[in-house]
Amino acid sequence: MAKPDPGRLVWNHSTHLPGLIPVLERLITHEGIQTVTPGVIGRVRGHTPKLTIRISVPIRGGFKAIARSGKTVQEVFIVTPLSQGELEGLLAVCLTA
């Protein structure tokens, strides 16, 4: 059986949260992840000491996730047929690796 092609990481912005790209590169190697697109960066009032990624809302064909580090937040769009629980498990593995 042939190995499935890895997902695609879309680079449409010149800036990303520190440490986000290596996590997303690990995520696209898992089966079921088709496309990952980092989105808009913003500032928040709360402080998150280390990088976290949580699923926000379902979108057509996948999920929108929110990545936070320090006082910065970035949207991440993930196109996948996986369920929310499966994707949350993959994100946890990718964040700890």
N, C-alpha and C positions, 0 to 999 in steps of 0.2 A: 504494500500500500504506500502511495506517495505521501510525503510529508506535506501538510497544508501550508499554503503561503502565509507568511506573517501579515499582520494588519498593516495599515498605513498611518504614519504620523504626519499630519499636515502642518507645515511651518508657514503660517500666514502673518505672524507678528515677529518683530525683531527682539522683543523682550518677553521673558517668562519668569515665573517665580523661581527663586534659587532652589535647585534640587528637583524641580518638577520634570524636566525633560528626561533625566535618567529613569525616573519612575514610569513615565509614559512609554519609553523605549522598552522597558521590561514588560509592560502591559500588552503591547502589540504583538509580542511573541507568543501569547497564549491563544489557544484555539477558540474561535468564536468572536474575537475582537476584529472588526473590519476596518474601521477608521476612527482615529482619535484626533480631535481638533481643539487645541488651546484657543480660548477666546479672549474676551475683554478683561483687562486688569483694572482693579479699583482699589480704593483705600477703605478701611473699616476702622471703627473706634476701638473695638476689642483687640486683644493681643493673643496670638496663638504662638507659643514658643517654638514648636517644630511643625514641619509640613504635615498637613492633614488633607485628605480628600474624602468628601462625602457625596452621596447621590442626592441630587436636589429634586428634579422632576423628570418624568418620562417625556421623551420627545418621539417624533415619528421615526421608528427604526432603532431606537436606543434610549439613552439617558443623558441628561445634563448633570454634570458633577461640579462641585465647588471645591477648589483647592485653596487652602489658606496657609500662610506662613507669615509670622510677625503681624504687621498691620496691613498686609496686602492680601487681596483675594483675586482669583482668576477663574473664569468659567472654563470648563472642559466638556466638549461634546463627544460622546462615545456612541458610535454606531455598532450595534451588536444584537444578535438574537437571544442572548443570555437573559435570564431573569434578573431582577434587581438583587436578590440574595446571592446569586452566583457571581455577579459583578462586584458586589461589596466584598465577597471573599477573595476574589482576584486582586482587588485594590489593596486589601490588607496584606496579602502576600507580597505584592510589589513594593509596598511602602516599607516593609521590614527587611526585604532582601538587600 
